Amino acid sequence: MKKVLFAVVLVAMSMNAKAQWFSLESNRDYYQLGLNLGSAGFGTEYAGFGFGASLAVWGVYIDCLVNPPASATDNHVKDELWPDQEAFVVNVGYQIPILPWLRLTPLIGYSQTNYGFVDASTVNVNVDSQTSTGHISHDYNPVERFHEVNFGAGIFVQPIEEINFYAVATRRAIYGGVSFVLSEFK
């Protein structure tokens, strides 16, 4: 009942605003750049927190989400192997403008999850030449790799002209983010 009432209110609001439904012309000269956070490798035992970026040009949308091996940057040096995992997802889709402030995006992409070990006995020193500070990292050696086709959808809500908030759910990732609509900054 609540869903039906919500749909009726949404239709009434859009008709009052004289909004144009499914206007693909609004994708012309539409650019957005965003950052996202969420779970990469979702639905596997190797899932973890990830970060990434997104880009949309003329309605064509592409994003990525990466969950790097967490203990590869641990500062302890030991003769041990630590189990760790990593995952990443890349998706492509086309944004379908439902209303001027609402877009749906069907997505298809690629997902890879890895399980392996961090070799704590290896030391890689990275030094910043400007600040003379450094940190160490260890080698990550994947043992198992799982490659899969990734598919899902995203919903984009634009409460103000310059900013989009979005949520994406795919087979191997769930994440959300914020993007800046660059075409509005002209």
Stockholm file with secondary structure:
# STOCKHOLM 1.0

chainA/1-186         MKKVLFAVVLVAMSMNAKAQWFSLESNRDYYQLGLNLGSAGFGTEYAGFGFGASLAVWGVYIDCLVNPPASATDNHVKDELWPDQEAFVVNVGYQIPILPWLRLTPLIGYSQTNYGFVDASTVNVNVDSQTSTGHISHDYNPVERFHEVNFGAGIFVQPIEEINFYAVATRRAIYGGVSFVLSEFK
#=GR chainA/1-186 SS CHHHHHHHHHHHHHHHTTCCTTCGGGGTTCEEEEEEEEEETTTSTTCEEEEEEEEEETTEEEEEEEECCGGGGCCCCCSCEEEEEEEEEEEEEECEEEETTEEEEEEEEEEEEEEEEEEEEEEEEEEETTTTEEEEEEEEEEEEEEEEEEEEEEEEEEEETTEEEEEEEESSEEEEEEEEEGGGGC
#=GC SS_cons         CHHHHHHHHHHHHHHHTTCCTTCGGGGTTCEEEEEEEEEETTTSTTCEEEEEEEEEETTEEEEEEEECCGGGGCCCCCSCEEEEEEEEEEEEEECEEEETTEEEEEEEEEEEEEEEEEEEEEEEEEEETTTTEEEEEEEEEEEEEEEEEEEEEEEEEEEETTEEEEEEEESSEEEEEEEEEGGGGC
//
